[in-house]
Amino acid sequence: MTGSRTVAPLPADSVIRRTLAEWSWEAWADLFPDDDVDAYLALYAQAGGAGLPRVWVSFDELGRPTGTASLVEDDDLPDAMEQGPWLAAVWVHPDHRRHGDGTRLVAAATATARTLGHAMLYLYTHDAVGWYERAGWMTLREANLRSRPVTVMALELTTI
């Protein structure tokens, strides 16, 4: 896995899984205070089957993990009207941003959602609306997650 930046399904490697779980917990502890590293490890243990959840990892040129993204049935947004699936937990380590890792992670999740027969893919974000809009996502509505405003977005998979 050396030579170029890549994205792959979550490997069984326990060190990589723990690293991603620690990153994810740190990134979203304020939104999900009841979660811990073990909650992310439990999600990862469920990933990899025929359905959802699915998890991807981006790697740098040396094969080191740089980020992650997930595709889940339900992304814990209270009162969500959208059926799912949801693009969730998209995160790239700050030292590795602006190398296309996030774009590759989202593309892997989008392709899988389409392959699984879904017509729409949803997400919510509090700080990356513009980034997703440039990638073709459309804003559906504003919502609140633990008193924090988030924007719910959708991508129509049948037109791309």
ZAROLO-643517 format. One record per residue: residue number from 1; residue in one letter; z, y, x of N, C-alpha, C in turn. Coordinates in pm, 1 decimal, always signed. Atoms other than C-alpha are relative to their C-alpha. Example, Ala and Ser with C-alpha at 12.3 -4.5 7.8 and 13.67 -1.06 7.14 Angstrom:
// residues 2
1;A;+0.0;-119.0;+89.0;+780.0;-450.0;+1230.0;+0.0;+120.0;+90.0
2;S;-6.0;-119.0;-82.0;+714.0;-106.0;+1367.0;+73.0;+109.0;-77.0
END
This chain:
// residues 160
1;M;+0.0;-118.3;+82.3;+0.0;+0.0;+0.0;+0.0;+125.1;+87.0
2;T;+6.0;-117.1;-86.5;-64.0;+234.4;+290.0;-142.3;+52.8;+5.6
3;G;+131.4;-59.7;-18.1;-350.3;+473.0;+350.0;-30.5;+111.1;-97.0
4;S;+25.0;-105.6;+97.4;-374.6;+675.2;+28.4;+108.9;-3.3;-105.6
5;R;-97.9;-6.9;+108.8;-158.3;+786.9;-257.5;-47.5;-88.0;-113.4
6;T;+35.9;+94.2;+105.4;-150.0;+528.4;-533.2;+104.3;+2.3;-111.6
7;V;-92.1;+24.8;+110.6;+10.8;+442.8;-865.8;-11.1;-147.0;-33.0
8;A;-2.8;+143.0;+32.2;+117.0;+89.7;-955.1;+108.9;-26.0;-102.5
9;P;-110.7;+38.4;+87.5;+325.2;-86.3;-1217.3;+127.3;-17.5;+81.7
10;L;-129.4;+11.2;-65.1;+694.3;-94.8;-1135.7;+14.1;-134.4;+69.5
11;P;-18.1;+127.9;-70.1;+749.8;-357.3;-864.9;+140.2;-56.7;-23.9
12;A;-129.9;+66.3;+15.8;+1038.4;-605.0;-869.3;+100.4;+44.0;+106.0
13;D;-83.8;-42.6;-111.4;+1178.1;-449.9;-550.1;+123.0;+76.5;-49.9
14;S;-123.1;-60.2;+51.9;+1543.4;-366.7;-625.6;+30.6;+135.4;+63.5
15;V;-24.3;-128.8;-65.1;+1556.4;-80.5;-374.0;-84.2;+108.6;-66.1
16;I;+86.2;-96.9;+68.1;+1260.3;+95.3;-535.3;+53.7;+27.1;-140.2
17;R;-53.1;-17.9;+135.4;+1405.3;+37.7;-882.7;+126.3;+86.8;+1.8
18;R;-122.3;-79.8;-6.0;+1743.8;+179.6;-782.3;-32.7;+144.8;+37.4
19;T;+39.8;-136.0;-37.5;+1580.4;+481.8;-615.1;-53.1;+74.9;-121.1
20;L;+56.6;-64.5;+119.1;+1379.8;+557.9;-929.9;+107.2;+25.7;-105.0
21;A;-107.3;-16.6;+98.6;+1684.6;+504.9;-1151.8;+90.3;+117.2;+38.5
22;E;-84.1;-111.7;-45.5;+1889.3;+746.8;-940.2;-72.0;+132.4;-19.9
23;W;+77.7;-122.2;+21.9;+1611.1;+1006.9;-946.4;-2.7;+36.6;-148.0
24;S;+11.6;-25.2;+143.5;+1570.0;+970.5;-1323.3;+132.9;+46.5;-58.2
25;W;-130.4;-39.9;+49.7;+1940.5;+992.0;-1392.8;+30.2;+144.4;+40.8
26;E;-25.3;-136.1;-46.4;+1970.6;+1305.9;-1180.8;-88.4;+101.3;-72.8
27;A;+94.0;-92.9;+63.6;+1663.5;+1463.5;-1343.9;+36.5;+29.4;-144.8
28;W;-21.8;-16.4;+144.5;+1776.3;+1411.4;-1703.1;+144.0;-19.0;-44.3
29;A;-140.9;+17.7;+36.3;+2155.6;+1382.9;-1693.1;+45.8;+103.4;-102.3
30;D;-41.9;-102.5;+96.0;+2189.0;+1710.9;-1883.8;-50.9;-29.3;-141.0
31;L;+53.9;+33.9;+132.1;+1967.6;+1583.8;-2169.6;+55.1;-130.9;-54.3
32;F;-48.9;+131.7;+40.3;+2108.9;+1231.6;-2175.7;+131.8;-30.2;+71.6
33;P;-126.5;+13.8;-71.8;+2474.1;+1258.0;-2069.2;+63.8;-138.3;-12.9
34;D;-56.7;+133.7;+16.1;+2555.1;+908.9;-2197.8;-70.4;-103.8;+87.3
35;D;+72.5;+92.2;-87.4;+2297.2;+748.7;-1968.2;+59.7;+3.8;+140.2
36;D;-36.5;+5.5;-140.4;+2366.2;+642.3;-1612.9;-110.5;-77.6;+72.6
37;V;+100.3;+72.3;-77.4;+2173.4;+468.7;-1336.2;-27.1;-136.4;-62.3
38;D;+16.8;+133.3;+60.6;+2233.7;+134.4;-1507.8;-86.9;+3.9;-125.3
39;A;+84.7;-11.5;+118.5;+2064.3;+259.6;-1826.2;-147.7;-2.4;+40.1
40;Y;+138.8;+2.3;-47.3;+1744.9;+322.1;-1630.1;-35.7;-137.3;+56.1
41;L;+25.9;+134.8;-51.5;+1776.0;-11.8;-1451.8;-22.1;-98.3;-115.3
42;A;+18.9;+85.6;+117.4;+1805.7;-178.0;-1795.0;-139.4;+20.2;-59.8
43;L;+136.6;-25.8;+46.8;+1483.2;-8.0;-1907.2;-99.6;-70.2;+91.4
44;Y;+91.7;+62.2;-95.0;+1313.0;-127.4;-1590.8;-1.3;-151.3;-14.3
45;A;-7.4;+145.8;+17.6;+1433.3;-482.6;-1656.6;-82.8;-45.8;-119.8
46;Q;+80.0;+32.2;+119.1;+1253.5;-473.6;-1994.0;-149.2;+22.4;+22.5
47;A;+139.2;-39.1;-23.0;+929.6;-335.2;-1847.8;-80.1;-115.0;+60.3
48;G;+88.5;+95.0;-65.4;+632.3;-539.1;-1744.9;-51.9;-110.4;-88.4
49;G;+50.4;+100.6;+91.5;+576.7;-755.7;-2048.7;-132.2;+43.0;-61.4
50;A;+127.0;-29.2;+65.5;+279.1;-751.0;-2280.5;+4.5;+130.5;-79.0
51;G;-12.3;-121.0;+80.8;+413.5;-462.0;-2488.3;+65.5;+112.1;+77.3
52;L;-71.9;-111.2;-60.4;+637.2;-166.8;-2419.7;+146.7;-37.2;+13.7
53;P;+36.6;-111.3;-87.0;+816.8;-34.2;-2224.7;-82.6;-44.7;+120.5
54;R;+71.6;+15.7;-126.8;+595.9;+4.0;-1920.0;+45.3;+112.1;+91.6
55;V;-42.8;-99.2;-99.2;+687.1;+188.3;-1601.8;-95.8;-5.5;+117.9
56;W;+86.5;-9.9;-118.4;+470.2;+311.5;-1313.7;+72.3;+76.6;+109.1
57;V;-54.6;-66.6;-117.5;+553.6;+430.5;-966.6;-116.4;+56.9;+79.7
58;S;+98.3;-55.3;-93.5;+355.0;+665.4;-747.3;+54.2;-20.8;+141.1
59;F;-34.7;+24.7;-139.7;+350.9;+599.7;-373.9;-78.2;+94.6;+89.6
60;D;+70.6;-83.4;-96.7;+263.5;+818.9;-78.1;-84.2;-87.6;+93.3
61;E;+89.7;+70.6;-91.4;+30.5;+723.2;+205.4;+69.8;-107.5;+82.0
62;L;-76.3;+98.4;-75.9;+308.1;+526.7;+375.4;+62.6;-107.1;-89.1
63;G;-53.0;+99.2;+92.4;+392.4;+325.0;+65.2;+139.4;+29.2;-50.8
64;R;-132.2;-39.0;+49.1;+711.6;+516.0;-16.3;-12.7;+53.9;-142.0
65;P;+7.3;-52.2;+137.5;+787.0;+590.4;-383.9;+13.1;+150.9;-1.6
66;T;-3.0;-145.8;+12.4;+724.3;+949.5;-484.9;+31.1;+46.3;-141.4
67;G;-23.8;-41.5;+137.6;+760.3;+950.5;-863.2;-11.1;-116.8;-95.5
68;T;+1.2;+104.0;+102.0;+765.3;+761.0;-1188.5;-42.8;+56.9;-134.8
69;A;+30.6;-33.7;+139.7;+649.0;+764.4;-1550.6;+17.1;-126.5;-82.1
70;S;-20.3;+113.3;+89.3;+718.2;+543.0;-1848.9;-78.5;+18.6;-129.2
71;L;+60.0;+3.4;+133.4;+551.5;+449.0;-2175.0;+96.7;-80.1;-85.5
72;V;-103.0;+62.4;+82.8;+805.6;+370.5;-2447.7;-35.0;+13.8;-147.5
73;E;+21.2;-7.2;+145.4;+809.9;+306.3;-2822.4;+64.4;+124.4;-58.6
74;D;-79.6;-108.6;+56.5;+1077.1;+569.9;-2893.3;+67.2;+73.2;+115.6
75;D;-57.0;-75.0;-111.3;+1187.5;+850.6;-2663.8;+124.9;+78.3;-37.1
76;D;-132.7;-54.4;+31.2;+1520.7;+934.0;-2827.8;+0.8;+146.8;-40.9
77;L;+1.9;-136.6;+51.7;+1414.9;+1262.9;-2986.4;+49.7;-4.7;-143.9
78;P;-53.5;+5.5;+136.5;+1633.3;+1313.1;-3293.7;-99.9;+56.0;-101.8
79;D;+84.8;-42.9;+111.5;+1441.1;+1347.6;-3619.5;-149.5;+1.9;+34.0
80;A;+143.0;+4.1;-35.3;+1107.8;+1268.1;-3452.3;-79.0;-62.7;-114.3
81;M;+87.7;+49.1;+106.1;+833.3;+1222.6;-3710.9;-113.0;-84.9;+58.1
82;E;+111.0;+67.3;-65.7;+584.9;+1085.7;-3458.8;+33.2;-147.7;+20.6
83;Q;-19.9;+144.9;-6.7;+538.7;+708.2;-3454.7;+8.6;-53.7;+142.2
84;G;+4.0;+51.3;-136.5;+489.6;+673.6;-3079.0;-130.5;-71.9;+23.3
85;P;-90.8;+4.3;-113.7;+428.6;+551.1;-2824.1;+17.6;+137.9;+63.9
86;W;-37.7;-123.2;-67.1;+581.1;+818.0;-2604.4;-17.6;-13.6;+151.1
87;L;-0.2;-15.1;-145.2;+502.7;+919.3;-2249.5;+136.5;+57.5;+33.9
88;A;-137.9;-41.3;-26.3;+848.6;+956.1;-2098.5;+30.2;-3.1;+149.3
89;A;-57.0;+5.4;-134.9;+1036.6;+1023.2;-1778.6;-103.8;+19.0;+110.2
90;V;+97.6;-32.7;-104.6;+744.2;+1169.4;-1585.1;+70.2;+91.4;+99.8
91;W;-71.1;-76.1;-101.4;+893.3;+1289.6;-1260.6;-56.3;-33.1;+137.7
92;V;+44.6;+16.5;-138.2;+767.7;+1343.1;-906.2;+98.5;+74.4;+89.2
93;H;-94.5;-60.3;-94.1;+1000.4;+1412.4;-615.5;-55.6;+134.2;+47.5
94;P;+48.4;-133.0;-40.2;+981.1;+1783.4;-522.2;-76.1;+2.4;+132.1
95;D;+69.7;+3.0;-128.5;+869.4;+1696.8;-167.4;-142.9;-53.1;-11.9
96;H;+131.3;+62.7;+16.3;+563.2;+1522.1;-309.5;-82.4;+60.5;-112.9
97;R;+75.3;-64.4;+107.8;+448.6;+1757.4;-583.2;-124.3;+67.5;+55.7
98;R;+128.6;-65.2;-32.2;+100.1;+1909.4;-583.8;-91.6;-87.1;+84.8
99;H;+89.1;+95.8;-65.3;-63.1;+1594.1;-447.0;-71.0;-87.4;-102.3
100;G;+65.2;+76.0;+105.1;-183.4;+1461.9;-783.4;+76.4;-121.7;-48.7
101;D;-76.0;+117.7;+41.1;+90.1;+1201.4;-823.4;+31.2;+3.0;-149.6
102;G;-29.1;-11.2;+142.8;+192.7;+1329.7;-1167.3;-122.4;-28.1;-84.5
103;T;+125.2;+24.1;+72.6;-168.3;+1330.5;-1283.5;-34.5;-147.8;-0.6
104;R;+29.1;+143.4;-6.9;-216.0;+973.1;-1163.8;+98.0;-81.5;-84.7
105;L;-98.4;+69.8;+81.7;+106.7;+859.6;-1331.1;-32.6;+12.4;-148.9
106;V;+33.8;-22.0;+141.1;+8.7;+1015.0;-1664.5;-128.8;-74.2;-35.7
107;A;+125.4;+72.4;+26.2;-341.5;+866.7;-1636.5;+25.1;-150.0;-17.1
108;A;-30.5;+142.7;+13.0;-196.3;+517.4;-1587.8;+62.9;-29.2;-135.8
109;A;-64.9;+19.7;+129.9;+24.8;+551.6;-1896.4;-99.8;+20.2;-114.0
110;T;+99.8;-27.4;+103.0;-258.9;+700.2;-2101.8;-97.9;-115.6;-13.6
111;A;+94.5;+112.7;+2.9;-498.5;+421.5;-2007.7;+64.4;-123.1;-63.4
112;T;-68.2;+115.2;+57.9;-240.6;+158.9;-2097.9;+19.2;+16.8;-150.0
113;A;-17.1;-24.4;+144.3;-163.7;+318.7;-2435.2;-131.4;-23.5;-73.6
114;R;+132.7;+20.3;+61.0;-535.9;+320.9;-2510.7;-33.8;-149.3;-4.0
115;T;+27.6;+144.0;-6.9;-574.3;-43.2;-2398.8;+82.6;-77.3;-102.3
116;L;-86.1;+65.4;+98.7;-284.6;-140.6;-2625.7;-39.5;+33.8;-143.5
117;G;+54.1;-29.0;+132.9;-479.2;+8.1;-2918.4;+58.3;+120.4;-70.3
118;H;-58.9;-118.5;+62.0;-289.7;+330.5;-2979.2;-102.4;+112.7;-6.8
119;A;+92.4;-112.6;+18.3;-483.0;+629.2;-3114.5;+58.6;+130.9;+51.0
120;M;-68.2;-122.4;-43.2;-223.7;+891.2;-3017.0;+111.3;-36.4;+97.3
121;L;-111.9;+13.0;-92.7;+29.0;+935.4;-2739.9;+78.7;+130.0;-9.8
122;Y;-86.6;-116.1;+18.5;+326.2;+1171.4;-2766.3;+90.7;+19.5;+120.6
123;L;-100.4;-32.6;-100.9;+567.9;+1344.0;-2531.8;+75.1;+122.3;-46.5
124;Y;-63.7;-130.6;+13.0;+817.7;+1623.6;-2526.7;+37.6;+47.4;+138.5
125;T;-29.1;-61.6;-128.6;+881.7;+1864.7;-2245.2;+70.5;+132.4;-23.6
126;H;-63.8;-131.3;+8.6;+1096.4;+2167.0;-2183.5;-59.0;+97.8;+101.1
127;D;+44.8;-91.6;-104.6;+915.4;+2306.1;-1882.2;-141.9;-23.8;+52.0
128;A;+132.5;+30.5;-54.1;+565.5;+2160.8;-1836.6;-110.9;+9.7;-104.9
129;V;+99.5;-12.4;+107.1;+373.7;+2267.5;-2148.6;-137.0;+35.4;+57.2
130;G;+128.1;-43.1;-57.1;+102.7;+2445.0;-1949.2;-69.3;-110.4;+77.2
131;W;+56.9;+109.9;-78.8;+52.8;+2149.4;-1716.5;-63.5;-103.7;-92.5
132;Y;+54.7;+97.9;+93.5;+5.0;+1911.5;-2008.7;-118.1;+57.7;-78.9
133;E;+113.3;-61.5;+71.2;-218.7;+2157.0;-2197.2;-126.8;-4.8;+85.6
134;R;+117.0;+4.9;-88.4;-450.4;+2174.3;-1895.3;-57.7;-140.8;+9.2
135;A;+45.0;+139.7;-2.1;-470.7;+1793.7;-1913.6;-49.0;-46.8;-137.4
136;G;+55.5;+34.2;+130.9;-581.8;+1804.1;-2279.2;+100.2;-28.3;-109.7
137;W;-102.4;+22.3;+101.3;-250.0;+1764.0;-2460.6;+8.1;+120.9;-91.8
138;M;-14.8;-110.1;+94.9;-192.3;+1972.5;-2774.6;+144.6;+7.9;-49.1
139;T;-134.4;-22.7;+51.2;+131.2;+2125.7;-2893.7;+3.6;-30.9;-149.0
140;L;-18.4;+32.5;+141.0;+251.8;+1982.9;-3224.7;+108.8;+84.6;-64.1
141;R;-113.2;-70.7;+59.7;+585.5;+2150.8;-3278.6;+107.3;+23.9;+105.8
142;E;-118.2;-22.4;-81.9;+905.4;+2279.3;-3128.1;+114.3;-81.8;-59.3
143;A;-114.7;+78.8;+44.8;+1223.3;+2071.3;-3148.4;+117.9;+32.7;+90.5
144;N;-118.9;-16.8;-82.9;+1573.2;+2060.5;-3006.3;+54.3;-135.7;+38.5
145;L;-63.6;+120.2;-51.8;+1728.1;+1793.7;-2790.9;+130.5;+43.6;+64.2
146;R;-132.9;-40.6;-47.7;+2100.8;+1843.3;-2742.7;+7.3;+151.2;+22.6
147;S;-0.9;-146.9;+1.2;+2064.7;+2215.0;-2821.8;-93.4;+62.5;+102.4
148;R;+97.1;-52.4;-96.5;+1785.0;+2250.5;-2568.0;-138.1;-4.4;-64.5
149;P;+133.6;+1.7;+61.9;+1440.3;+2356.4;-2692.7;-98.1;-85.0;+81.2
150;V;+106.5;+79.0;-61.0;+1156.7;+2113.5;-2621.9;-125.3;+16.6;-82.9
151;T;+128.6;-6.3;+68.5;+789.5;+2113.8;-2711.3;-53.0;-141.7;-14.2
152;V;+57.9;+131.4;+27.2;+648.1;+1803.0;-2876.3;-151.4;+15.4;+8.4
153;M;+144.4;-7.4;-24.9;+289.4;+1736.2;-2767.5;-63.9;-134.4;-29.5
154;A;+73.0;+123.6;+28.6;+20.6;+1480.4;-2843.9;-133.8;+1.8;+73.8
155;L;+132.1;+19.6;-59.4;-292.1;+1343.6;-2682.3;-72.6;-102.1;-86.0
156;E;+80.0;+91.9;+78.6;-560.1;+1188.5;-2898.8;-75.8;-91.1;+95.3
157;L;+56.5;+96.2;-95.9;-665.1;+872.1;-2716.0;-139.2;-47.3;-37.7
158;T;+131.7;+47.2;+44.1;-977.3;+802.8;-2919.1;-111.8;+93.8;+41.9
159;T;+104.0;-96.5;-36.4;-1158.7;+1113.5;-2794.3;-15.3;+17.8;+149.9
160;I;+10.8;-19.7;-145.7;-1100.0;+1085.6;-2420.9;-49.0;-125.8;+66.6
END
